[in-house]
Amino acid sequence: MQDNPFRSTNLALRFMLLATLLICLIASGCSGAETGAISTPVAPDEPSATRVLNRQLQDSEDTREQRQRLVDNYIAPVVSDARVVAASQAVPRHCFIPTESLDYAYYDHALPIGYGQTISQPSLVATMTELLELEDGDRVLEIGTGSGYQAAILRELTDEVYSIEIIPQLLDIAREVLDALDYGDIHLLRADGYNGWPEYAPYDAIIVTAAPDHLPTPLVEQLSPEGGRMVIPIGPVGNVQTLWLVIRQQDEVQMERIMSVVFVPFTREQDS
Ligand code: SAH
């Protein structure tokens, strides 16, 4: 019996279509180019566990539920300011985390974000934010943008957020994520935050998310003399540090010890 040439052409066509579809699926899976993810730069010498490949930028019912549990179990019990609790519920933390650690985005843990840095523990972010006593319209400066998560939390509470990061690659990633999540009006600067950002001083609040071994004088000088508040971990590199609340009244600086913490080191421009 002779083969029907029309039928075999039809089969070949179907096979080709199927193969094309498969190739497309594999390609989009590998590049992370599916909707909601963006590609980000990778440092060639980074260990693979901390490589920053892409970010999942979609919020879903599942991620919202995970966040709700994190807030109910770990944030609401330690933070009494309802606005800070609401901000923790609003900001999708998983969008600030490299894909390798996505499964842990809503654990109350610090996580690696690449370049030897970490995103802080969510309950600690909330605690430090509450200490700033931010009011709408306040101007706040963060030193150590890192992933951008803390900056987004601050932006939920006031519309004037400034943040400085020393590692350019981290700043680029933070900018992309913040823009994609509609936090495009957060002001970011690549610099050594030791010197603050004098152009926009004074700040009603300053938050430092890396630990120097002493209180940087320029930051005190840029704190509002009308009761400006700064939250800062201070202590030896690679050891337990003390989290301080610094309150400035004119030329008087009052320091209150809050708790022991462990933060990544505050690096200086000449170190890097
Ligand atoms: N707030 C961040 C936590 C980042 S960890 C977040 O929400 O993800 C601390 C960050 O401080 C790191 O990204 C580190 O590169 C940065 N850093 C350290 N020393 C700095 C300095 N002198 N100036 C600015 N950023 C600094």
Boltz pocket constraint, residues with backbone or C-beta under 6 A from the ligand:
constraints:
  - pocket:
      binder: B
      contacts: [[A, 117], [A, 118], [A, 119], [A, 120], [A, 143], [A, 144], [A, 145], [A, 146], [A, 147], [A, 148], [A, 149], [A, 150], [A, 151], [A, 164], [A, 165], [A, 166], [A, 167], [A, 170], [A, 191], [A, 192], [A, 193], [A, 194], [A, 209], [A, 210], [A, 264], [A, 265], [A, 266], [A, 267], [A, 268], [A, 269]]
      max_distance: 6.0
